[in-house]
Amino acid sequence: MGVNYLLIFAIATTSYFQTACLGQISLTSAPSLNWQSIASSSDGTMLAATVYNGGTGGIYTSNNSGGSWMQTSAPYNSWVSIASSSDGTKLAAAAFNGGIYTSSSSGGSWMLTSAPSLYWISIASSSDGTKLAAVTYDGGIYTSSNSGGSWMLTSAPLNNAWQYIASSSDGTKLAATVGGNGGVGGIYTSNNSGGSWMLTSAPYNNSWVSIASSSDGTKLAAGAFNGSIYTSNDSGGSWMLTSAPYNENWQSIASSSDGTKLAAVVDGGGIYTSSNSGGSWIMLTSAPSSLNWYSIASSSDGTKLAAVVDGGAFSSSPTSFASFTAFPTPLSTVSTSTPS
């Protein structure tokens, strides 16, 4: 059983959506395991994914967009989150009630960092892999400026139920979500690599879980447990409710580098994408709609997706986007086809 700490939700009120030539998403050769998290290089070819499995999980990598997978030498652990540099060579992985490990060889070898053994939940990386940020459940936020060589506890509140963290490509802008009990949470941002934090105006009565960031940190997309998906185009200064469907157990969200293309997965549902910064959403019919989706990753241009479920890993062929097209009814399933 995975660590279920993220969920996101959505609606459909807009009468327009951006048409797309959506690549087919299909099951890869990854073994049938309790997959928990996945990360991607900027071109979508290098993937890294973690297995939770109650302390006996591993870390796997693929160098061909999920065509084949190899288990790395990472020790067995309760791996919950993984982050990648833009070229896929530097990886950082966090274990629940464990430590943080790094690799500078695309997973070829791993080193235990000096990060304390805590209930780590999520980890994020700058594009060059030197700046890392990680959140613990009810234990604060830590940062590293030397690829995990040393860690510093930031001034972020210690008693928050931190859920997820996202980083700009240079590692200066961070955004982190608070889940909270009884639907009370928040979203915090930092514009100085975690030196200081500010509670944003995101609705406080949401139990926030996942968050994704554009490469410059200005565009954010966040999802709440039993709530909805909100976006911000000013680094969290203001937030707008998107048209993503309600009453879905969203589990993870990913963003292209410019923040225009988003992808989100539903635990017990399917995969939804947006090509207009969350203005409208479509469902990928090639993705099974009744699986326990846990995590999704995107290439920097948003055309390649990779996602993991409790039982396997999926990847997509390239996705291209066209212009706006009228859509007379509320958000509905859109068929997919493989580009010719």
C-alpha positions as a Markdown table, in Angstrom:
| # | Residue | x | y | z |
|---|---|---|---|---|
| 1 | Met | 0.0 | 0.0 | 0.0 |
| 2 | Gly | 1.4 | 3.4 | -1.0 |
| 3 | Val | 1.6 | 6.5 | 1.1 |
| 4 | Asn | -1.5 | 8.4 | 0.1 |
| 5 | Tyr | -0.8 | 12.0 | 0.9 |
| 6 | Leu | -1.9 | 13.8 | -2.3 |
| 7 | Leu | -5.3 | 14.2 | -3.9 |
| 8 | Ile | -6.6 | 16.8 | -6.4 |
| 9 | Phe | -10.1 | 17.7 | -7.8 |
| 10 | Ala | -11.8 | 19.5 | -10.7 |
| 11 | Ile | -15.0 | 20.9 | -12.6 |
| 12 | Ala | -16.1 | 21.9 | -16.1 |
| 13 | Thr | -17.8 | 25.1 | -16.8 |
| 14 | Thr | -16.0 | 26.5 | -19.8 |
| 15 | Ser | -17.5 | 26.2 | -23.3 |
| 16 | Tyr | -14.2 | 26.1 | -25.1 |
| 17 | Phe | -11.2 | 23.7 | -24.9 |
| 18 | Gln | -7.9 | 23.5 | -26.7 |
| 19 | Thr | -7.9 | 20.6 | -29.2 |
| 20 | Ala | -5.0 | 18.2 | -29.0 |
| 21 | Cys | -3.4 | 15.4 | -31.0 |
| 22 | Leu | -2.8 | 13.3 | -28.0 |
| 23 | Gly | -0.2 | 10.6 | -28.0 |
| 24 | Gln | -1.2 | 7.1 | -26.9 |
| 25 | Ile | -0.3 | 6.4 | -23.3 |
| 26 | Ser | 0.4 | 2.7 | -22.6 |
| 27 | Leu | 1.7 | 0.3 | -20.0 |
| 28 | Thr | 5.5 | -0.1 | -20.1 |
| 29 | Ser | 7.6 | -3.1 | -19.2 |
| 30 | Ala | 8.1 | -1.9 | -15.7 |
| 31 | Pro | 7.4 | -4.7 | -13.1 |
| 32 | Ser | 4.1 | -4.8 | -11.4 |
| 33 | Leu | 5.0 | -3.1 | -8.1 |
| 34 | Asn | 3.7 | -0.6 | -5.6 |
| 35 | Trp | 5.0 | 2.4 | -7.6 |
| 36 | Gln | 4.9 | 5.7 | -5.7 |
| 37 | Ser | 6.7 | 8.6 | -7.5 |
| 38 | Ile | 8.2 | 9.3 | -10.9 |
| 39 | Ala | 10.5 | 12.0 | -12.3 |
| 40 | Ser | 11.6 | 12.9 | -15.9 |
| 41 | Ser | 14.4 | 14.6 | -17.6 |
| 42 | Ser | 13.5 | 17.7 | -19.6 |
| 43 | Asp | 13.4 | 15.8 | -22.9 |
| 44 | Gly | 11.3 | 12.9 | -21.4 |
| 45 | Thr | 13.8 | 10.2 | -22.3 |
| 46 | Met | 15.3 | 9.7 | -18.8 |
| 47 | Leu | 12.8 | 8.5 | -16.2 |
| 48 | Ala | 13.3 | 7.5 | -12.6 |
| 49 | Ala | 10.6 | 5.9 | -10.4 |
| 50 | Thr | 10.3 | 4.8 | -6.8 |
| 51 | Val | 8.6 | 1.8 | -5.2 |
| 52 | Tyr | 7.2 | 2.2 | -1.7 |
| 53 | Asn | 6.2 | -1.3 | -0.6 |
| 54 | Gly | 6.4 | -0.8 | 3.1 |
| 55 | Gly | 10.2 | -0.6 | 3.5 |
| 56 | Thr | 11.2 | -3.1 | 0.7 |
| 57 | Gly | 10.8 | -0.8 | -2.3 |
| 58 | Gly | 13.5 | 0.1 | -4.8 |
| 59 | Ile | 14.3 | 2.7 | -7.4 |
| 60 | Tyr | 14.2 | 2.0 | -11.1 |
| 61 | Thr | 15.4 | 4.0 | -14.1 |
| 62 | Ser | 14.7 | 4.1 | -17.9 |
| 63 | Asn | 16.8 | 5.8 | -20.5 |
| 64 | Asn | 14.4 | 5.3 | -23.4 |
| 65 | Ser | 11.1 | 7.0 | -22.2 |
| 66 | Gly | 10.0 | 3.9 | -20.4 |
| 67 | Gly | 10.8 | 1.4 | -23.2 |
| 68 | Ser | 12.8 | -0.6 | -20.7 |
| 69 | Trp | 13.6 | -0.4 | -17.0 |
| 70 | Met | 16.5 | -1.3 | -14.7 |
| 71 | Gln | 16.5 | -1.6 | -11.0 |
| 72 | Thr | 19.3 | 0.6 | -9.5 |
| 73 | Ser | 21.6 | -0.2 | -6.6 |
| 74 | Ala | 19.5 | 2.1 | -4.3 |
| 75 | Pro | 18.9 | 0.2 | -1.0 |
| 76 | Tyr | 15.4 | -1.2 | -0.3 |
| 77 | Asn | 13.4 | 1.4 | 1.5 |
| 78 | Ser | 10.0 | 3.1 | 1.7 |
| 79 | Trp | 10.7 | 5.4 | -1.2 |
| 80 | Val | 8.0 | 8.1 | -1.5 |
| 81 | Ser | 9.5 | 10.8 | -3.8 |
| 82 | Ile | 12.1 | 11.4 | -6.4 |
| 83 | Ala | 13.4 | 14.4 | -8.3 |
| 84 | Ser | 15.7 | 14.8 | -11.3 |
| 85 | Ser | 18.0 | 17.3 | -12.9 |
| 86 | Ser | 17.0 | 18.5 | -16.4 |
| 87 | Asp | 19.5 | 16.1 | -18.1 |
| 88 | Gly | 18.5 | 13.2 | -15.9 |
| 89 | Thr | 22.0 | 12.6 | -14.5 |
| 90 | Lys | 21.4 | 13.9 | -11.0 |
| 91 | Leu | 18.7 | 12.2 | -8.9 |
| 92 | Ala | 17.5 | 12.8 | -5.3 |
| 93 | Ala | 15.1 | 10.3 | -3.6 |
| 94 | Ala | 13.4 | 10.5 | -0.2 |
| 95 | Ala | 12.3 | 7.7 | 2.0 |
| 96 | Phe | 9.4 | 7.9 | 4.4 |
| 97 | Asn | 10.8 | 7.5 | 8.0 |
| 98 | Gly | 14.2 | 7.3 | 6.4 |
| 99 | Gly | 16.9 | 9.4 | 4.7 |
| 100 | Ile | 17.6 | 11.2 | 1.5 |
| 101 | Tyr | 19.9 | 9.6 | -1.1 |
| 102 | Thr | 21.4 | 11.2 | -4.2 |
| 103 | Ser | 22.9 | 9.9 | -7.5 |
| 104 | Ser | 25.1 | 11.8 | -9.9 |
| 105 | Ser | 25.1 | 8.9 | -12.5 |
| 106 | Ser | 21.5 | 8.6 | -13.5 |
| 107 | Gly | 21.0 | 6.0 | -10.7 |
| 108 | Gly | 24.1 | 4.0 | -11.3 |
| 109 | Ser | 25.2 | 4.6 | -7.8 |
| 110 | Trp | 23.7 | 6.2 | -4.7 |
| 111 | Met | 24.9 | 8.0 | -1.7 |
| 112 | Leu | 23.2 | 8.6 | 1.6 |
| 113 | Thr | 23.2 | 12.3 | 2.4 |
| 114 | Ser | 23.4 | 14.0 | 5.8 |
| 115 | Ala | 19.7 | 14.8 | 5.8 |
| 116 | Pro | 18.2 | 13.5 | 9.1 |
| 117 | Ser | 16.0 | 10.4 | 9.1 |
| 118 | Leu | 12.5 | 11.9 | 9.1 |
| 119 | Tyr | 9.0 | 11.3 | 7.6 |
| 120 | Trp | 10.0 | 12.7 | 4.3 |
| 121 | Ile | 7.1 | 13.3 | 1.9 |
| 122 | Ser | 8.3 | 15.2 | -1.2 |
| 123 | Ile | 11.5 | 16.4 | -2.7 |
| 124 | Ala | 12.2 | 18.9 | -5.5 |
| 125 | Ser | 15.4 | 19.8 | -7.5 |
| 126 | Ser | 16.7 | 22.7 | -9.5 |
| 127 | Ser | 17.4 | 22.0 | -13.2 |
| 128 | Asp | 21.1 | 21.5 | -12.5 |
| 129 | Gly | 20.5 | 19.3 | -9.5 |
| 130 | Thr | 22.5 | 21.4 | -7.1 |
| 131 | Lys | 19.7 | 22.9 | -5.1 |
| 132 | Leu | 17.3 | 20.5 | -3.4 |
| 133 | Ala | 14.3 | 21.1 | -1.2 |
| 134 | Ala | 12.4 | 18.5 | 0.8 |
| 135 | Val | 9.3 | 18.5 | 3.1 |
| 136 | Thr | 8.6 | 16.3 | 6.0 |
| 137 | Tyr | 5.2 | 15.5 | 7.5 |
| 138 | Asp | 4.9 | 17.6 | 10.6 |
| 139 | Gly | 8.7 | 18.4 | 10.6 |
| 140 | Gly | 9.5 | 21.4 | 8.5 |
| 141 | Ile | 11.2 | 22.0 | 5.2 |
| 142 | Tyr | 14.9 | 21.4 | 4.5 |
| 143 | Thr | 17.1 | 22.7 | 1.7 |
| 144 | Ser | 20.5 | 21.9 | 0.2 |
| 145 | Ser | 22.6 | 24.1 | -2.1 |
| 146 | Asn | 25.3 | 21.5 | -2.8 |
| 147 | Ser | 23.4 | 18.5 | -4.3 |
| 148 | Gly | 22.6 | 17.1 | -0.8 |
| 149 | Gly | 26.1 | 17.4 | 0.6 |
| 150 | Ser | 24.6 | 19.4 | 3.6 |
| 151 | Trp | 21.1 | 20.4 | 4.7 |
| 152 | Met | 19.6 | 23.3 | 6.5 |
| 153 | Leu | 16.3 | 23.5 | 8.3 |
| 154 | Thr | 14.4 | 26.5 | 6.9 |
| 155 | Ser | 12.2 | 28.9 | 8.8 |
| 156 | Ala | 9.0 | 27.3 | 7.4 |
| 157 | Pro | 6.5 | 26.4 | 10.2 |
| 158 | Leu | 7.5 | 23.1 | 11.9 |
| 159 | Asn | 4.1 | 21.8 | 12.8 |
| 160 | Asn | 2.5 | 22.0 | 9.4 |
| 161 | Ala | 1.4 | 18.8 | 7.7 |
| 162 | Trp | 3.6 | 19.5 | 4.7 |
| 163 | Gln | 2.6 | 17.5 | 1.6 |
| 164 | Tyr | 4.4 | 18.5 | -1.5 |
| 165 | Ile | 7.1 | 20.9 | -2.8 |
| 166 | Ala | 7.9 | 22.3 | -6.2 |
| 167 | Ser | 10.9 | 24.4 | -7.4 |
| 168 | Ser | 11.8 | 26.8 | -10.2 |
| 169 | Ser | 14.6 | 25.7 | -12.5 |
| 170 | Asp | 17.2 | 27.8 | -10.7 |
| 171 | Gly | 16.0 | 26.7 | -7.2 |
| 172 | Thr | 15.3 | 30.2 | -5.9 |
| 173 | Lys | 11.5 | 30.0 | -6.0 |
| 174 | Leu | 9.8 | 27.3 | -4.0 |
| 175 | Ala | 6.2 | 26.4 | -3.3 |
| 176 | Ala | 4.9 | 24.0 | -0.7 |
| 177 | Thr | 1.5 | 22.7 | 0.2 |
| 178 | Val | 0.0 | 22.0 | 3.6 |
| 179 | Gly | -2.6 | 19.2 | 3.9 |
| 180 | Gly | -4.0 | 19.9 | 7.3 |
| 181 | Asn | -6.7 | 18.1 | 9.2 |
| 182 | Gly | -10.4 | 18.7 | 8.6 |
| 183 | Gly | -9.7 | 20.4 | 5.2 |
| 184 | Val | -7.6 | 23.2 | 6.7 |
| 185 | Gly | -4.3 | 23.8 | 4.9 |
| 186 | Gly | -2.4 | 26.4 | 2.9 |
| 187 | Ile | 0.2 | 27.1 | 0.3 |
| 188 | Tyr | 3.6 | 28.7 | 1.2 |
| 189 | Thr | 6.1 | 30.2 | -1.2 |
| 190 | Ser | 9.7 | 31.3 | -1.0 |
| 191 | Asn | 11.6 | 33.5 | -3.4 |
| 192 | Asn | 15.1 | 33.1 | -1.8 |
| 193 | Ser | 15.7 | 29.3 | -1.9 |
| 194 | Gly | 13.8 | 28.8 | 1.4 |
| 195 | Gly | 15.5 | 31.6 | 3.3 |
| 196 | Ser | 12.0 | 32.9 | 4.2 |
| 197 | Trp | 8.5 | 31.8 | 3.6 |
| 198 | Met | 5.1 | 33.5 | 3.0 |
| 199 | Leu | 1.6 | 32.1 | 3.3 |
| 200 | Thr | -0.2 | 32.8 | 0.1 |
| 201 | Ser | -3.8 | 33.8 | -0.5 |
| 202 | Ala | -4.7 | 30.3 | -1.6 |
| 203 | Pro | -8.0 | 29.3 | 0.1 |
| 204 | Tyr | -7.3 | 28.2 | 3.6 |
| 205 | Asn | -10.2 | 25.8 | 3.9 |
| 206 | Asn | -8.6 | 23.4 | 1.4 |
| 207 | Ser | -6.4 | 20.4 | 2.3 |
| 208 | Trp | -3.7 | 21.1 | -0.2 |
| 209 | Val | -1.6 | 18.3 | -1.5 |
| 210 | Ser | 0.1 | 18.6 | -4.8 |
| 211 | Ile | 1.8 | 21.5 | -6.5 |
| 212 | Ala | 3.7 | 22.0 | -9.8 |
| 213 | Ser | 5.7 | 25.0 | -11.0 |
| 214 | Ser | 6.9 | 26.5 | -14.3 |
| 215 | Ser | 10.6 | 26.8 | -14.8 |
| 216 | Asp | 10.7 | 30.5 | -13.8 |
| 217 | Gly | 8.4 | 29.9 | -10.8 |
| 218 | Thr | 5.7 | 32.3 | -11.8 |
| 219 | Lys | 3.1 | 29.8 | -12.8 |
| 220 | Leu | 1.9 | 27.4 | -10.2 |
| 221 | Ala | -0.8 | 24.7 | -10.2 |
| 222 | Ala | -2.0 | 23.1 | -7.0 |
| 223 | Gly | -4.6 | 20.5 | -6.1 |
| 224 | Ala | -6.5 | 19.9 | -2.9 |
| 225 | Phe | -7.9 | 16.8 | -1.2 |
| 226 | Asn | -11.6 | 16.7 | -1.7 |
| 227 | Gly | -11.3 | 20.2 | -3.3 |
| 228 | Ser | -10.2 | 21.4 | -6.7 |
| 229 | Ile | -7.3 | 22.6 | -8.8 |
| 230 | Tyr | -6.2 | 26.2 | -8.6 |
| 231 | Thr | -3.5 | 28.1 | -10.7 |
| 232 | Ser | -1.5 | 31.2 | -10.1 |
| 233 | Asn | 0.4 | 33.2 | -12.7 |
| 234 | Asp | 2.2 | 35.5 | -10.2 |
| 235 | Ser | 4.2 | 33.1 | -8.0 |
| 236 | Gly | 1.3 | 32.5 | -5.7 |
| 237 | Gly | 0.3 | 36.1 | -5.2 |
| 238 | Ser | -3.2 | 35.3 | -6.4 |
| 239 | Trp | -5.1 | 32.1 | -7.3 |
| 240 | Met | -7.8 | 31.1 | -9.7 |
| 241 | Leu | -10.1 | 28.1 | -9.6 |
| 242 | Thr | -9.7 | 26.1 | -12.8 |
| 243 | Ser | -12.3 | 24.1 | -14.8 |
| 244 | Ala | -10.9 | 20.7 | -13.8 |
| 245 | Pro | -13.7 | 18.3 | -12.7 |
| 246 | Tyr | -14.9 | 18.1 | -9.1 |
| 247 | Asn | -15.3 | 14.9 | -7.1 |
| 248 | Glu | -12.2 | 13.3 | -8.3 |
| 249 | Asn | -9.4 | 12.0 | -6.1 |
| 250 | Trp | -6.5 | 13.8 | -7.8 |
| 251 | Gln | -3.1 | 12.4 | -6.8 |
| 252 | Ser | -0.4 | 14.3 | -8.7 |
| 253 | Ile | 0.1 | 17.2 | -11.1 |
| 254 | Ala | 2.9 | 18.0 | -13.5 |
| 255 | Ser | 3.7 | 21.2 | -15.6 |
| 256 | Ser | 5.6 | 22.0 | -18.7 |
| 257 | Ser | 8.5 | 24.5 | -18.3 |
| 258 | Asp | 6.3 | 27.4 | -19.5 |
| 259 | Gly | 3.4 | 26.4 | -17.3 |
| 260 | Thr | 0.9 | 26.2 | -20.1 |
| 261 | Lys | 0.6 | 22.4 | -20.3 |
| 262 | Leu | -0.6 | 20.6 | -17.2 |
| 263 | Ala | -1.3 | 16.9 | -16.5 |
| 264 | Ala | -2.9 | 15.5 | -13.5 |
| 265 | Val | -3.8 | 11.9 | -12.3 |
| 266 | Val | -6.8 | 10.7 | -10.4 |
| 267 | Asp | -6.5 | 7.9 | -7.7 |
| 268 | Gly | -9.1 | 5.5 | -8.9 |
| 269 | Gly | -9.7 | 7.5 | -12.1 |
| 270 | Gly | -7.7 | 8.6 | -15.1 |
| 271 | Ile | -5.4 | 11.2 | -16.5 |
| 272 | Tyr | -6.5 | 14.7 | -17.4 |
| 273 | Thr | -4.5 | 17.3 | -19.4 |
| 274 | Ser | -4.7 | 21.0 | -20.0 |
| 275 | Ser | -2.9 | 23.0 | -22.7 |
| 276 | Asn | -4.0 | 26.4 | -21.6 |
| 277 | Ser | -2.7 | 26.7 | -18.0 |
| 278 | Gly | -5.8 | 25.0 | -16.6 |
| 279 | Gly | -8.4 | 27.0 | -18.5 |
| 280 | Ser | -9.9 | 23.7 | -19.7 |
| 281 | Trp | -9.2 | 20.0 | -19.3 |
| 282 | Ile | -9.6 | 16.8 | -21.4 |
| 283 | Met | -9.4 | 13.2 | -20.3 |
| 284 | Leu | -7.1 | 10.7 | -22.0 |
| 285 | Thr | -9.2 | 7.8 | -22.9 |
| 286 | Ser | -6.1 | 5.7 | -23.6 |
| 287 | Ala | -5.3 | 5.8 | -19.9 |
| 288 | Pro | -7.2 | 3.2 | -17.8 |
| 289 | Ser | -9.8 | 5.1 | -15.7 |
| 290 | Ser | -10.0 | 2.8 | -12.7 |
| 291 | Leu | -6.4 | 2.5 | -11.5 |
| 292 | Asn | -4.7 | 3.9 | -8.4 |
| 293 | Trp | -2.6 | 6.6 | -10.1 |
| 294 | Tyr | 0.0 | 8.0 | -7.8 |
| 295 | Ser | 2.4 | 10.2 | -9.7 |
| 296 | Ile | 2.8 | 11.9 | -13.1 |
| 297 | Ala | 5.8 | 13.6 | -14.7 |
| 298 | Ser | 6.2 | 15.7 | -17.9 |
| 299 | Ser | 8.9 | 16.6 | -20.3 |
| 300 | Ser | 9.7 | 20.3 | -20.4 |
| 301 | Asp | 7.6 | 21.0 | -23.5 |
| 302 | Gly | 4.7 | 18.9 | -22.1 |
| 303 | Thr | 4.6 | 16.5 | -25.0 |
| 304 | Lys | 5.8 | 13.4 | -23.2 |
| 305 | Leu | 4.1 | 12.1 | -20.0 |
| 306 | Ala | 5.0 | 9.3 | -17.7 |
| 307 | Ala | 2.9 | 8.1 | -14.8 |
| 308 | Val | 2.9 | 5.3 | -12.2 |
| 309 | Val | 0.1 | 3.3 | -10.6 |
| 310 | Asp | -0.1 | 0.7 | -7.9 |
| 311 | Gly | 0.9 | -2.1 | -10.3 |
| 312 | Gly | 2.8 | -0.5 | -13.2 |
| 313 | Ala | 4.3 | 2.4 | -15.1 |
| 314 | Phe | 2.9 | 4.1 | -18.2 |
| 315 | Ser | 4.4 | 6.4 | -20.7 |
| 316 | Ser | 3.0 | 8.4 | -23.7 |
| 317 | Ser | 4.1 | 9.1 | -27.2 |
| 318 | Pro | 4.5 | 12.8 | -28.1 |
| 319 | Thr | 1.5 | 15.1 | -27.7 |
| 320 | Ser | 0.9 | 18.1 | -30.0 |
| 321 | Phe | -1.6 | 20.9 | -29.4 |
| 322 | Ala | -3.7 | 22.9 | -31.8 |
| 323 | Ser | -6.0 | 25.9 | -31.6 |
| 324 | Phe | -9.2 | 26.5 | -29.6 |
| 325 | Thr | -12.3 | 24.7 | -30.7 |
| 326 | Ala | -15.9 | 25.2 | -29.6 |
| 327 | Phe | -17.3 | 22.6 | -27.2 |
| 328 | Pro | -21.0 | 22.9 | -26.6 |
| 329 | Thr | -21.4 | 20.8 | -23.4 |
| 330 | Pro | -19.5 | 20.6 | -20.1 |
| 331 | Leu | -16.2 | 18.9 | -20.0 |
| 332 | Ser | -16.3 | 15.4 | -21.5 |
| 333 | Thr | -14.0 | 12.5 | -22.4 |
| 334 | Val | -12.0 | 13.2 | -25.6 |
| 335 | Ser | -10.8 | 10.3 | -27.7 |
| 336 | Thr | -7.1 | 9.9 | -28.2 |
| 337 | Ser | -5.1 | 8.9 | -31.3 |
| 338 | Thr | -1.5 | 8.3 | -32.1 |
| 339 | Pro | 0.0 | 11.1 | -34.3 |
| 340 | Ser | 0.9 | 9.9 | -37.7 |
